[in-house]
């Protein structure tokens, strides 16, 4: 997915762009409304993330101008102005969704994924079964097996594995795991992730020639199909 961030707070834009790139998306950034409009007008982005309070051209005027030009790229408005009236004005200006600051990155990521599907006209059913190589997780039966061998997981381990399998082949950061598996929106400054990943590795990889859960130094973790590494 290709995403355009239009945000004048450079630190906030840098944080957001870093998180989106870690999630595997392409990112362009503009720091004022005029530059953002010029990039958005090209129409080659899947989603626009637009701050309301922008220099040179405010966010709502930018969105109205795009809609007047029949540019229908989905827009997520990101703003510190979070009252009901503010959200209504943003949606009436042509925004597709509105997320007040401060926000949880995991929620933002989910919202832009929904907007991208809506923009492409594709409705995807929520999967109930994940398969990576010889590892299978079934959400309905709450069961896990590798090479046909049943694996007994605790609820938190199951959620952790499900998240890793949803993002198989991608780097999953500590922030993503804290927000999506533990529902933390802050760093608890503990080794809780390392402990659970180690336990999960012991159950998923022990007794097999190839490990599926890999540590990506300085970045996070990745679950891979060992057959693809060879």
N, C-alpha and C positions, 0 to 999 in steps of 0.2 A: 504494500500500500504506500502511496506517495502522499505526504501530508505537508501542508503549508501552515506554519505558525506565524501569526501577525501579533506581536507582543513587544511593547516598548521597554519593558523591564528586562534588561539584558540577562540578569542572573536568573530570573524566572524562565526566560526563553531557553537559556542554556540547559537548565535542569530538565525542562520538558523535552527538549530535543534529544538530550542524552538518554532519557528513559524510553522514548519512542524508537530511537535507533537500537537500543539494547533489545527491544521487542521485535526487531527485524524490519522496521519501516524506513523508507526513505523520507528525509526531512529537509525542507527549505525554510528559511527564517527571514522575516522582514521586521524592522523595528519602528516603522511608522506607517500610517494609513496609505499614503501615496505609493510607496514602494510595494506594500502589500497588495494594493489594488492592481498594480501593473503585473505582478506575478500571478495573481488570481485570475486576471483577465485572460491569460493564456489558456486556462481551462484544462491543464494537464495534471491536476491534483485530484485525488480521490476524496479528500476531506480538508476543509479549512478550519483552523482553530483561531478565533479572532477575539482579541481583547476589546472591550468597549471604549476604554479611555486611551485613545491613540493620538499622537501629535500629527499635524498636517491634515489628517482626515480621520474623523472619529469612526469607531467600529460600526455603528449602526448606519451611518451615511455610506460607508464602504459597502456594506451588505446590500443596502437599497440600490446603490449604483450597479452592483453586479446583477441583481435581479432585473433591473430595468434593461440590462443588456442581454437578458435571457440566459445568463450563466447560472446553471442550476446545481453547481457543485455543493454538496451538503456542508453546512456551516454549524460548528459548535462554538457558541459564544462562551468565553471564559472571562468572568468579571468579578471584581470585589463588590459590585452593586448587585446584591442578591435578594432584594425585597420582591414581593409578588409583582408590584407595578413595574419594576425593572425587568423582570423576566418576561412579562407580557409585552413590553415595548420591544424587547429583543426578538421575540418570536414574530411579532407583527411586522417588524422591519425586514423579515425574510430569513431569520435564523431558524435552523431545524431543531436545535437543542440548546439548552442553557445550563451551564454548570457554574455555580458561585464559587469564588475563592474564599478560604482555602479549600482544596479538594483532595481526594484520595486518588493517587495515580491509577490504581486498579480500576476505579470507577470511570475515570476519563478514558482509559484504554478500552473498556467495554463499550462506552458510549460511541467512540469513533468507529469501532468495529460494526456496531449496529447501523450507524449512519452510512458507512461504506456499503454494507449489504443492501440497505434501502436505496442508495443511489444507483447501484448496479441492477436493481430490480430482482435480486436473488434472495429468496427466503430459505434459510438453512435450518433444518430441524436439529434440535439438540441431540448430539450423538449419545447413545447409551453404552457403546462398546468401543474400546480402543485397543488396537493391535500394533505393536512395534516389534518386528522380528518374530521371535517365538514367545514374546510376552503378551498376555491378554488380560485386560481388565474389563469386567462387566459391571456397570453401575447399577443395574436392576437387581442382580443377584448378590451384589457386593462381594464378588469373587475375583481372585487373581490367580493366574497360573503361568508358569514358564515351562516350555517344552512339555506341556501336559501335566506338569507337577503342580498341585495346588499349593498356594502360599498363603499363610494365615497372617493378616495384617491388622494392627490396631487402627481405630478410626482415623487418628491423625496421620498415620503412615499411609492409609488408603487415600486420603485427600492429597497428601504430598505426591504420591505416585501418580494419581490422576492428573494433577497439574503438570507434572513433568512429561507425562505421555501426551497431554494436549499440546505441549510445545516441543514435542520430540524433534531433535536435530537443531534446536535453537538454544541459545544461552539463556538461562533463567537466573535472574539476579536475586540477591538476598532481599532487596526491597520488594520484588514481585512475590516472593515466597511469604514474607512477613504479612503483606497485605491480603494475599489470596488464600493462604493456607491457615494462617494464625489470626487473621483479621486485625492485625496490628497496623496502625498508621504512624508508628514511631519505631525507632530502633531500641529494643529493650536492653541492649548492651550485654547480651548473654550469648552463649554458644548453643542455644536451643536448636537452631537450624542444623548445625554441624552434628549434633547428637542424633537427631532424627534421621538425617541423611545417612549417617554411619549405620544406624540400626536397619534402615531400609536396604542399604547395600548388602548387609549381612544376609538378608532374607532373599533378595532378588538375584544377587550375583554369586553367592557362595555355592560351590560345587559345579560351576560352569567355567568353561575355558576362557570366555570373554566377558568382561565387565560391561554393563549397559550404562550405569550411572557414572559419569565422569566429572571430575572437578576441573573447572576452567580457571586457572590461577588468575586472581585479581578481578574476576568477573562474576563467577557463580558456578552453576552446575548445568549439565546437559545430559539428557537421556538419548542414547543412540542405538541403532540397530547394529550389532557387531558385524553382521554380514556385509554391511555397506562400507566398513572400514577396510575390508580385505580386497 
